[in-house]
Amino acid sequence: MPDPLETLVARLLELATIDEDTGRRRLPPERELGDALGMSRGTLREQLAVLERLGFLRRTQGRGTYLETPSFGFVRTYFAIAHSLGYLTDAHVADSRELIEAAVAESAARRATDEQIAGLRESVDRMVTGEAQGDLAMVHAADADFHRRLLRIVDNPILQLLQEGLRRSLQQDLRTRRLSVSPGSTGETFDHAHAEIVDAIAAHDPDAARLAMRRHFEVAGSVASASPT
């Protein structure tokens, strides 16, 4: 049986009109909408407020109410609260990141353009430069940029939803892994692991890209496990 909110959205799609200039789906005024749906204005407003909080609806004073492509705000909120309640742990985040990144690297090897590959190499070059200069801020920024570029190559909204939902926790995991191998020769090894991922993607070899990504995580894991407690 469909969820009541799903049923409501299906009806809203039927009642919406398309703006010729923007292509956005505009809903009728509340009174007209309530009559069409057989809902009181109070109940309707409650339901619309839920959709707005979830990012599927935007109300603009003087312009109307529109159905929207969802933002990632509500997903981030869900994951942040779930993490604070202990439902999601740092270990869950780390494991999920490894699974997602391996799949992303494999997919990127199938579709990356020369320009996208050049962008990945530029990120790795900045990591190397940051390591050489002892500039961890540069290293962290380049590392995060590298993984964002990979995700953009794949261009999958579901993966982006997961990545954005977990963004804060993923960023912390990335920084923790990076700090476990920086600075010095282990940091250079970590950067070399990134370069191997790019080489595999440039060769359009999905299996090699997936394995290179796994080795990338193994470098940090082996260093972290060897670090004194």
Secondary structure, DSSP 8 states (H G I E B T S, - for coil): ---HHHHHHHHHHHH-EE-TTT--EEE--HHHHHHHHT--HHHHHHHHHHHHHHTSEEEETTTEEEE----SHHHHHHHHHHHHTTSS-HHHHHHHHHHHHHHHHHHHHHH--HHHHHHHHHHHHHHHHHHHHT-HHHHHHHHHHHHHHHHHHH--HHHHHHHHHTHHHHHHHHHHHHHHH-SSHHHHHHHHHHHHHHHHHHTT-HHHHHHHHHHHHHHHHHHHHHS--
